[in-house]
Amino acid sequence: MLNLDAEVKASVLVEALPYIQDYSGQTVVVKYGGNAMINEDLKDAVIHDIVLLHLVGVRVVVVHGGGPEITDMLQKIGKESRFVNGLRYTDRETMDIVQMILCGKVNKDLVGLLRKAGGRGIGLGGMDGGLFQAKRLTDREGTDYGYVGEICEVDPTAVVDVLEKGYIPVVSTVAQGIDDDTCYNINADTAAAKLAIALRAKKLILLTDVRGLLRDPKDEGTLIHRVKVSEVPALIKEGIISGGMIPKVDCCVEAIRKGVERANIQDGRVKHSILIELLSKVGIGTMFS
């Protein structure tokens, strides 16, 4: 008699087949951050999701942050983390720590985890091959963010070369300054969106610590599953998109308007959320199109 569990697993694989066919050979950019980078079980699930997608022919590009690790290192040297409008204020000493943690420890740790799971990753910093070029971030109020940058140009050649050689690019979000002889700290959501545009990606996935866009932020049952970019201004006016969700949504809107087919804000606290979104009927989070 056939094992029922085996039959269920087989049916799941069959359900995934048309999605694998749809995404095989296509580029998917995953912004990796939040709890999914801290919790070991979630980290393991994300790494295995990425390796599986790579093995079935999806061109996966990982763009990562590393906020908790940066905060930990700053604490070790007796320096307090400071945030301005949700962005880490980055003075010269903090920028040195950011570069060391993002381009060094976090990036190479992820490459090692991919290898352990059977994948082949290559770490790239935003300065490698002129990948991300930026100028100092300024806003209308003239707020000082220190060495926080705004991406002006993306040259994806290095990432494309890594993909063509059959590796998984793992990209840290530090950029070369074009207005000063320095490097800049870049918001990972923004970097992922800009890179997805430059790569003409089919899909952008932003992993975060909420289910997605909620009509009521206090009720996770009010998830909005699909949003057209034309609906975004009204949702902002209604206050449904507010606070820290605004820059994430802006990234998705820019990506869609500049050629990315679909963009997702989804819950990185759910195991295998990447596979659920890409290879199942169910999907997860909020999809912008």
C-alpha positions in Angstrom: 0.0 0.0 0.0 1.3 3.4 -1.0 2.5 5.6 1.9 0.0 8.5 2.2 2.8 10.9 3.3 4.8 10.0 0.1 1.7 10.5 -2.0 1.1 14.0 -0.5 4.8 14.9 -1.1 4.5 13.7 -4.7 1.4 15.8 -5.3 3.1 18.9 -3.9 6.0 18.4 -6.4 3.5 18.0 -9.2 1.7 21.2 -8.2 5.1 23.0 -8.2 6.0 21.9 -11.8 4.2 24.7 -13.7 5.8 27.3 -11.4 9.2 25.7 -11.8 8.7 25.9 -15.6 7.6 29.5 -15.3 10.6 30.6 -13.2 13.3 28.4 -14.7 15.9 30.6 -16.4 14.3 33.8 -14.9 16.0 36.1 -12.3 14.5 36.4 -8.8 16.0 38.9 -6.3 15.5 38.2 -2.6 16.2 40.8 0.0 17.2 38.8 3.1 16.9 40.4 6.5 14.9 40.6 9.7 14.2 37.6 11.9 15.0 35.2 9.1 18.6 36.2 9.5 18.6 35.7 13.3 16.5 32.6 14.0 18.6 29.5 13.1 15.6 27.5 11.9 14.4 30.3 9.7 17.9 30.9 8.4 18.2 27.2 7.5 14.9 27.3 5.7 15.8 30.4 3.6 19.2 28.9 2.6 17.6 25.6 1.5 14.9 27.5 -0.4 17.5 29.4 -2.3 19.6 26.3 -3.1 16.5 24.4 -4.3 15.5 27.2 -6.6 19.0 27.5 -7.9 19.1 23.7 -8.6 15.8 23.8 -10.7 17.2 26.6 -12.8 16.0 29.8 -11.2 18.7 32.6 -11.2 18.5 33.7 -7.6 20.3 36.8 -6.4 20.5 37.4 -2.6 20.7 41.0 -1.3 21.3 41.1 2.5 21.3 43.5 5.4 22.9 42.8 8.8 21.4 45.3 11.2 21.5 43.1 14.3 25.1 42.1 13.7 26.1 45.7 13.2 24.3 46.7 16.5 26.1 43.9 18.4 29.5 45.0 17.2 28.8 48.6 18.0 27.8 47.5 21.5 31.1 45.6 21.9 33.1 48.8 21.2 30.8 50.8 23.5 29.0 52.7 20.8 25.3 53.3 20.9 23.2 52.7 17.7 21.2 55.8 16.6 18.4 55.9 14.1 17.0 58.8 12.2 13.7 58.4 10.3 14.2 54.6 10.5 17.7 54.7 9.0 20.9 54.0 11.0 22.8 57.2 11.5 26.3 56.3 10.1 29.3 58.4 11.2 32.8 57.5 10.1 33.4 54.9 12.8 30.0 53.3 12.3 30.7 53.2 8.5 33.9 51.2 9.2 31.9 48.7 11.3 29.1 48.5 8.6 31.6 47.7 5.9 33.4 45.2 8.0 30.2 43.4 9.1 28.3 43.5 5.8 31.1 42.9 3.3 32.9 40.6 5.6 31.3 38.5 8.3 27.6 38.4 7.2 28.4 38.1 3.5 30.9 35.3 3.9 28.8 33.5 6.5 25.9 33.3 4.0 28.2 32.0 1.3 29.4 29.3 3.7 25.8 28.3 4.6 24.9 28.0 0.9 27.8 25.7 0.3 26.9 23.6 3.3 23.4 23.2 1.9 24.7 22.1 -1.5 24.7 25.5 -3.3 27.5 27.6 -4.7 27.5 31.2 -3.6 29.9 34.1 -4.4 30.0 37.1 -2.2 29.9 40.6 -3.7 30.1 44.0 -2.1 28.3 46.9 -3.6 31.7 48.4 -4.5 32.8 45.3 -6.5 32.9 46.1 -10.2 31.1 49.4 -9.5 27.9 47.5 -8.7 26.3 50.3 -6.6 27.4 53.9 -6.9 25.8 56.4 -4.6 25.9 59.9 -3.2 25.1 61.1 0.3 21.4 60.8 1.1 19.7 64.2 1.6 16.0 64.9 2.1 13.8 68.0 1.8 14.3 68.8 5.5 18.1 68.6 5.1 18.3 65.8 7.7 21.8 64.5 8.4 22.1 60.7 8.1 25.9 60.7 8.0 27.4 58.2 5.6 24.0 56.8 4.4 23.8 56.8 0.6 21.3 57.1 -2.2 22.0 54.9 -5.2 22.6 56.8 -8.4 23.8 54.1 -10.7 23.8 50.3 -10.8 26.2 48.3 -12.9 25.0 44.7 -12.7 27.8 43.2 -14.8 29.5 41.5 -11.9 26.3 39.9 -10.8 25.4 38.7 -14.3 28.9 37.2 -14.7 28.4 35.3 -11.4 25.0 34.0 -12.5 26.3 33.0 -15.9 29.0 30.9 -14.3 26.3 29.0 -12.3 26.9 30.6 -8.9 24.4 32.4 -6.5 25.4 36.0 -6.0 25.3 37.2 -2.4 25.3 41.0 -2.4 26.1 43.3 0.6 24.7 46.8 0.6 27.7 49.1 0.7 28.1 51.5 -2.2 31.0 53.5 -3.7 30.6 57.2 -3.3 30.6 59.3 -6.4 30.4 62.7 -4.6 33.2 61.9 -2.1 36.1 59.6 -1.6 34.1 57.3 0.7 31.7 54.4 0.8 28.1 54.6 1.9 25.7 52.5 3.9 22.6 51.6 1.7 19.2 50.5 2.8 18.9 46.8 1.8 15.3 47.1 0.4 16.3 49.9 -1.8 19.4 48.1 -3.0 17.4 45.0 -3.8 14.8 46.9 -5.8 17.5 48.9 -7.8 19.3 45.6 -8.6 16.1 43.8 -9.6 15.4 46.7 -12.1 19.0 46.6 -13.5 18.8 42.8 -13.9 15.3 42.9 -15.5 14.2 40.4 -12.8 10.9 38.6 -13.0 10.4 38.8 -9.3 11.5 40.9 -6.3 10.9 39.5 -2.8 11.4 41.6 0.3 11.4 39.4 3.4 10.3 41.3 6.5 8.9 40.7 10.0 5.2 41.2 9.2 2.7 39.2 7.0 2.7 41.9 4.4 0.5 44.9 3.9 -2.3 44.9 6.5 -5.5 47.0 6.4 -5.3 47.0 10.2 -1.7 46.8 11.5 -3.0 45.2 14.7 -4.8 42.4 12.9 -2.8 40.0 10.8 -6.0 38.6 9.4 -6.5 41.8 7.4 -3.7 41.0 4.9 -4.1 42.5 1.5 -3.0 39.8 -0.9 -2.7 41.8 -4.1 -2.1 45.5 -4.9 -1.9 47.3 -8.2 0.6 50.1 -8.2 -2.1 52.5 -9.3 -3.9 51.8 -5.9 -1.0 52.8 -3.8 -1.6 56.6 -3.5 -5.2 55.9 -2.2 -3.9 53.4 0.3 -1.4 55.9 1.6 -4.1 58.6 1.8 -6.3 56.2 3.8 -3.4 55.6 6.2 -3.2 51.8 5.3 0.3 52.3 4.0 2.2 54.2 6.7 5.3 54.4 8.8 8.0 51.9 8.0 5.9 50.2 5.3 6.0 53.3 3.1 9.7 52.9 1.9 9.1 49.1 1.3 6.1 49.8 -0.8 7.9 52.6 -2.6 10.6 50.0 -3.5 8.0 47.6 -4.9 6.3 50.4 -6.9 9.5 51.6 -8.4 10.5 48.1 -9.4 7.2 47.4 -11.1 7.1 50.7 -12.9 10.6 50.0 -14.2 10.0 46.6 -15.6 10.1 44.0 -12.8 7.0 41.8 -13.4 6.0 41.2 -9.7 7.2 42.3 -6.3 6.3 40.8 -2.9 6.5 42.0 0.7 6.2 38.8 2.7 6.7 37.2 6.1 10.3 36.0 6.6 9.1 34.5 9.9 7.3 31.7 8.0 9.5 28.7 7.2 10.0 28.3 3.5 8.0 31.4 2.6 10.1 31.8 -0.5 9.1 28.4 -1.9 5.5 29.0 -0.8 5.3 32.2 -2.8 7.1 31.0 -5.9 6.2 27.4 -6.3 2.6 27.0 -4.9 -0.9 28.1 -5.7 -1.3 29.5 -2.2 1.3 32.3 -2.3 2.2 34.4 0.7 2.4 38.1 1.7 1.3 41.1 -0.5 2.1 41.0 -4.2 2.4 44.2 -6.2 1.8 44.2 -10.0 
